[in-house]
């Protein structure tokens, strides 16, 4: 089935799918240092700085030039010897912008937040797919098969293996990426998604994901499984479509902080599409004409319902129509309450706030007196009314969302 299919053919097919999505295609050697169309001063530069500079200027015209230049310097300057810590820092810059100080026209210093990506208008970003991109760091010289640049930042990489080679598999490609991470770690500072493929099968994973956490992307639009296409084509057309990739970067990437470990986690295709649909339904149900009932999301055991709830909560708190809602996660057992609270707490950055667990009914009443905002965990027993009264009165009911969850 694979006989005669060269890696170059797979690479060309992948590039054609990126072209269909509106990406500009470039051959790595064409933009290499020293070439007429070169975009890097040296092979150690992993960001196409000219493109990033132009994107920052276009996205932030109201920000003084000096502040924009400082934002560019901060984005390009790692501040930790840890690749994962640098990657988390850059992810926050991608999502929230780069914090800098600027001198205003009134002579006062004020804070500015400089955007690196335009999440509202995907086509106003600079989209580029480059094959055979060489990176040199120290004594290591490595060439990556496919790199996806957005505004000059290498956010995605796809490593391919020859499908005609019976000994080469997607796991051979993953081993190659692990070697690249060790040899040229600076390149991966800016990475959001890693993908491996042998032309037919394909898997997606994060910077810290072990082999078992690399998973296929099985749908393009989220309506049905794309069983008649190769997994690589489904992955490219399904995830790397401009609007979906930006939404994924903004709302479906979390860093889970444990006692001695920081893990980067990406949503699976089912979590991504379920969350997007659930948020749409919630916003509609919470509108003045809505019936206040958003619906139910079913999960099989082990399919990641806790993280789906994290992604859902993180996306809701930023939705302008929800006006900074208070989210109440309601469970029917203490152990489930503790489990979900633990997951939310370890992934708190995506929530833009620290979740709180109600100790008892009085504490719950206190937590629900806030005007807006907050992520509150409680069991249903604490929600029982006292003397037929209510635990909380809210001036805007649509800011107050119950998220019931059972095992």
Secondary structure, 3 states (H helix, E strand, C coil): CCCCCCHHHHHHHHHHHHHHCCCEEEEHHHHCCCCCCCCCCCCCCCCCHHHHHHHHHHHCCCCCHHHHHHHHHHHHCCCCCCHHHHHHHHHHHHHHCEEEEEECCCCCEEEEEECCCCCCCHHHCCEEEEEEEEEEECCEEEEEEEEEEECCEEEEEEEECCCCCCCCCHHHHHHHHHHHHHHCHHHHHHCCEEEEECCCCEEEECCCCCHHHCECCCECCCCCECCCCCHHHHHHHHHCCHHHHHHHHHHCEEEEECCCCEEEEECCHHHHHHHHHHHHHHHHHHCCCCCCCCCCCCCCCCCCHHHHHHHHHHHHHHCHHHCCCEEEEEECCHHHHHHHHHHHHHCHHHHCCCCEECCCHHHHHHHCCCCCCCEEEEEHHHHCCCCCCCCCCCCCHHHEEEEEECC
